[in-house]
């Protein structure tokens, strides 16, 4: 069974630009969550999508947005990039059942560097 | 707001020297506590889920336990390949988001 796939693995962007990151979840998983990881703040939750609907959102500015497609693939977009947006962006996929087995499985991440 | 605190921040062990990592949490309505392992430059790798106090799970040299206020990750007779950052996260209430601790970086010397 293929794992969570994130593309691209690395990105270098200039301040003020925008960027789109992609995530393909594990087959059959309908929940995709996004996290930002930095040395200072650790792993912070951005948002979660389930069946194409945003279910939860973290404390990030509106420049951070996302969407999920009918095949559960997800994209996140960051507009008007700032130097502080440099981070490892991680996508996690979950079956999101009602009972147990709500484990989230992470992709390898996209390393974004803003210069 | 959910709070997760991991200690120590860093742990240096000799190969074979067993030790424990701590994860204390303050949440309302714990749904699950998760342990992950993360190698540099990679995404977190799922290790365990614990759902209720008293629960224990094992995998190779790792054993995770859960009480009402904290979880421990015991590493028995570690090997250099166990060197990594170990992350603890909680899921609470109706949220499916994970709230992570800052992690414990374990270095095992041969």
Interface residues (C-beta under 8 A of the other chain):
Chain A: X4 X6 X31 X33 X35 X42 X43 X44 X45 X48 X50 X55 X56 X58 X88 X90 X92 X94 X96 X100 X102 X103 X104 X105 X106 X107 X108 X109 X111
Chain B: X31 X32 X34 X36 X41 X42 X43 X44 X45 X46 X49 X51 X87 X89 X91 X95 X96 X97 X98 X99 X100 X101 X102 X103
